[in-house]
Amino acid sequence: METIQAQVNPRLLSKAGRLFTGTPEGRIIELLQNARRAGATMVRVTNADGQVTIQDNGRGIEDFAALLDLGRSGWDPALDSAEDPAGVGVFCLTPKEVTIRSGHKKAAITNKGWTGEPIPVQTMDDATEGTELVFADSPWEFELVDKYAAFTGLSVVVDGRECTRAPFVSRQAVPCPGLGCRIEVQERTALSHLHALWKQNYYGDNVLVNFHGQVVAFTHMPVSEHLHYLVDLTGEPTGIRLVLPARMRLVENDAFELLKAVLETEAYRYIQKRGSHKLTFHEYCRAKGLGIELPEAVPVFHAGLLSGEAVEPVAVVKPEDWPLEKCYRFAATCRDADEQNEANAHL
């Protein structure tokens, strides 16, 4: 029987200079993530003479051959299941010339080195702590690095200036071990400026998922109230995955659907704890179906315009069994308005 098998053609490697040429933002994210995965707690960024130097205090590089083995992450199975590293690594710097030092070894990757030409690894007398990368690039400005460093848990210093280091969620966040994350529900007005930097849409992007420093936003409204949801990956095994290679949105897999279901439950729990709401009766019943008892909704008055032709206001007596929300009364601010406004006044 004839069979076929997936494989990577060597011709793909010859196009690495076009496949992996990215943005400064992408390079910052990838190299900070690599340092963190290597156990680093400190990363120093230095801009000088058109070159960027990245130094970390991680475990360093044991096998330099893994640097140019596309798709091979080299991380242990536990980290692989928790973070799903793509194995792009230093290929994010293609086609730049890069000098890498770690321990007693050094390698200078040239343009042709990215496409398969052998690169010699030199042995040095002086050891380099962690890993150091030097390459030509536009300056890694503090403001840009600060955004991507804030939620990594790393101490990041750019040209002697320390970047912001902040927790993504507070101690009020609810653990969700089945998804390897913690979840916190917030009012829109409570969102910090650091979180808001990751929103592309003011009214949407109300779910922010932190992949150890890289934040992905999407829109999900499980309830009619405009709440925000912070999802912080903990490093435990998770099925939550990012679409490669850009890693700017989530894979819509089973874990994604489970996350949306959990966000709905946490929204109702947050509202229950808050003690008041303006949800619809349908949502009230939905919460009850999830085992969450909510108080009665706060009465809501909806203002709008009468449809169709303008008519004269008519006095109506409210029936005893008619809910207040369905009734109208003339607003005092409209008493001096013209007849058209009187005819179209609700409340």
Protein Blocks (a to p, Z undefined) as FASTA:
>chain_A
ZZddddddfklmmmmmmmmoccfklmmmmmmmmmmmnopabdcdddeehiacdddfbebj
fblmlmmmghilopafklmmmnopghlmmmlmpccdcdddehjbccdddfklmnopacdd
dddfbdcehjadddddddddfklmmmmmmmnopacdeehiacddddfbdfkbccdfknop
acddddfklpcfklmmmpmbfklombccdehhiacdddddfbfbdcddddddehiacfbd
cddfklpaccddfklmmmmmmmmmmmmmmmmmnopacbdfklmmmmmmnopacddddddd
dddddehjddddddddddfklcfklpccddfklmmmcfklmmmpgZZ
